[in-house]
Amino acid sequence: MQRVNVMRKIIPVKFCLLGMLLFSQWAYADGMESVKAFYERTKSIRANFHQVVTDKQGRKVQDVDGVMQLKRPNKFRWDYNKPYQQQIISDGKQIWLYDTDLAQVTVREVSKALGGSPAALLAGNESVDKSFKLVNAYAKGGLDWVAANPKDKEGGYEKILLGFKGDQLQELSLIDSFGHYTKIVFTQFESNPELDEKSFLFQPPKGVDVVGE
């Protein structure tokens, strides 16, 4: 009798473990399918975002809202609201970073600035796997997470995670080489909106310093 009871206890455990394994594989598959759909179907994006940055000790160093626009390939605009008012704009050839508090504009060529950056990851096309190794991470919080590991270790980012719901990007998590953790949550996400090309053009305001290439 004891032997039978032991077998009865073991069998359900095996089935339970098998079920967990199958569920994990199913969740991982969804993550990669979301990435594929994201690059194949999404040619432009408009969304609000909330960005929080914490340091190694977990202390909050930035908490800011803004609006993001993106048009593939390599055109994007991030407008950060107060108290960290900035604009990051790419016309596909050059990237402009305008810091209103410093009254300074930094400009770089897209080919030299993007590399393994999150901007390249989001604004790139299907060939994004040339700069990143995309692998399944996990399913958590109702999202399917995919890790995008930069192939260029000099890019300044140790880890990048994308959280999807279907083919829509909901969250972006980053850990940089300084140990800072950045979490970006997107809301009012629009896939393939009509965007004005002028949104991706930048003219430095009069009186500001322009540095870079």
C-alpha positions in Angstrom: 0.0 0.0 0.0 2.8 2.4 0.8 4.4 1.8 -2.6 1.1 2.6 -4.4 0.7 5.8 -2.4 4.2 6.9 -3.3 3.5 6.4 -6.9 0.3 8.3 -6.7 2.3 11.2 -5.2 5.0 11.1 -7.8 2.9 10.9 -11.0 1.0 14.2 -10.4 4.3 16.0 -9.7 5.7 14.8 -13.0 2.6 16.0 -14.8 2.8 19.3 -13.0 6.4 19.8 -14.0 5.6 18.9 -17.6 2.8 21.4 -17.6 5.1 24.1 -16.3 7.6 23.3 -19.0 5.1 23.4 -21.8 3.7 26.7 -20.5 7.1 28.2 -20.3 7.9 27.2 -23.9 4.6 28.6 -25.1 5.2 31.9 -23.3 8.7 32.2 -24.8 7.4 31.5 -28.3 4.9 34.4 -28.0 7.7 36.8 -27.1 9.6 36.2 -30.3 6.4 36.2 -32.3 5.7 39.7 -30.8 9.1 40.9 -31.8 8.7 39.6 -35.4 5.3 41.2 -35.7 6.6 44.5 -34.2 9.2 44.9 -36.9 7.2 43.6 -39.8 3.9 45.4 -39.1 4.9 48.6 -37.2 6.4 51.3 -39.5 5.6 54.3 -37.3 4.7 54.9 -33.6 3.3 57.6 -31.5 3.0 57.2 -27.7 3.3 58.9 -24.4 5.9 57.6 -22.0 6.9 57.7 -18.3 10.6 57.2 -17.6 12.2 56.5 -14.2 15.9 56.1 -13.7 17.5 54.7 -10.5 21.1 54.3 -9.6 22.9 51.2 -8.2 21.6 51.9 -4.7 18.0 52.1 -6.0 17.8 55.9 -5.5 15.7 57.7 -8.0 17.7 60.1 -10.2 15.1 60.9 -12.8 11.3 60.8 -13.1 9.9 62.4 -16.2 7.1 62.2 -18.8 7.1 62.8 -22.5 6.0 62.0 -26.0 7.7 59.7 -28.4 7.3 59.6 -32.2 9.1 57.1 -34.5 9.2 56.3 -38.2 11.4 53.6 -39.6 14.1 53.5 -40.5 16.0 55.6 -38.0 13.7 58.6 -37.7 12.5 59.4 -34.2 11.7 62.2 -31.7 11.6 62.0 -27.9 10.3 65.2 -26.2 10.9 65.2 -22.4 8.8 67.4 -20.3 9.8 69.5 -17.3 11.7 69.2 -15.0 14.1 67.4 -17.4 13.2 69.2 -20.6 15.1 67.8 -23.5 14.5 66.9 -27.2 16.2 64.0 -29.0 15.5 64.1 -32.7 16.8 62.1 -35.6 16.1 62.9 -39.3 17.6 59.6 -40.3 21.0 61.1 -41.0 21.8 63.1 -37.9 20.7 62.9 -34.2 20.2 66.2 -32.3 20.1 66.3 -28.5 18.8 69.7 -27.2 19.1 70.4 -23.5 17.1 73.5 -22.8 18.6 74.1 -19.3 22.1 74.0 -20.7 21.2 75.9 -23.8 23.2 73.3 -25.7 22.7 71.1 -28.7 24.8 68.0 -29.4 24.7 66.6 -32.9 26.1 63.3 -34.2 25.7 61.2 -37.4 23.2 58.4 -37.1 25.6 55.8 -38.4 28.1 56.6 -35.5 25.6 57.4 -32.7 23.1 54.5 -32.8 25.0 51.3 -32.9 23.7 49.1 -30.0 21.6 51.8 -28.4 17.9 51.5 -27.5 17.1 54.1 -30.2 18.6 51.8 -32.9 16.7 48.9 -31.4 13.3 50.7 -31.7 13.8 52.7 -34.9 15.7 50.0 -36.9 14.1 47.5 -39.2 14.1 43.7 -39.6 18.0 43.7 -39.8 18.1 44.8 -36.2 19.6 41.4 -35.4 22.9 42.6 -36.9 23.4 44.8 -33.8 21.4 42.8 -31.2 21.0 39.2 -30.2 17.3 38.7 -29.5 16.3 35.9 -27.1 13.2 35.0 -25.1 13.3 36.2 -21.5 10.1 35.4 -19.6 6.4 36.2 -19.3 5.5 38.5 -16.4 2.9 41.1 -15.5 0.8 40.2 -18.5 3.7 41.0 -20.9 6.0 38.8 -23.0 9.6 39.9 -22.4 12.4 39.6 -24.9 16.1 40.4 -24.1 18.0 42.4 -26.7 21.7 41.8 -26.0 23.9 44.4 -27.8 26.6 42.7 -29.8 28.7 45.9 -29.4 29.9 45.7 -25.8 31.2 49.3 -26.1 27.7 50.7 -26.6 27.2 51.5 -23.0 24.3 49.1 -22.3 24.6 45.9 -20.4 21.0 44.7 -20.8 17.9 45.7 -22.7 14.5 44.2 -22.2 11.4 44.7 -24.3 7.9 44.0 -22.9 5.2 43.3 -25.4 1.4 42.8 -25.4 0.7 41.3 -28.7 2.7 43.2 -31.3 2.6 46.5 -29.2 5.5 47.6 -27.1 4.4 48.4 -23.6 7.6 48.7 -21.6 11.4 49.1 -22.1 13.9 48.3 -19.4 17.6 49.2 -19.6 20.7 48.7 -17.5 23.7 50.8 -18.5 27.4 50.3 -17.9 27.2 52.5 -14.8 24.6 50.2 -13.2 21.7 52.7 -13.7 18.3 51.1 -14.3 15.9 52.8 -16.6 12.2 51.8 -16.9 10.1 53.3 -19.7 6.3 52.6 -19.7 4.4 53.5 -22.9 0.7 54.6 -22.9 -1.7 55.8 -25.6 0.4 53.7 -28.0 -0.5 54.2 -31.7 0.7 51.8 -34.3 1.3 53.2 -37.8 -0.1 56.7 -37.3 0.4 59.3 -40.1 3.4 61.4 -38.9 4.5 64.8 -40.2 8.0 64.6 -41.7 8.7 68.0 -40.2 8.5 66.4 -36.8 11.9 64.8 -37.5 13.6 68.0 -38.5 15.6 70.1 -36.1 16.8 73.7 -36.3 19.0 74.8 -33.4 17.5 77.8 -31.7 19.4 81.1 -31.9 21.9 81.6 -29.1 22.5 78.0 -28.2 25.9 76.2 -28.4 26.2 73.5 -31.0 28.8 70.8 -30.4 29.6 67.6 -32.2 30.2 66.6 -35.8 
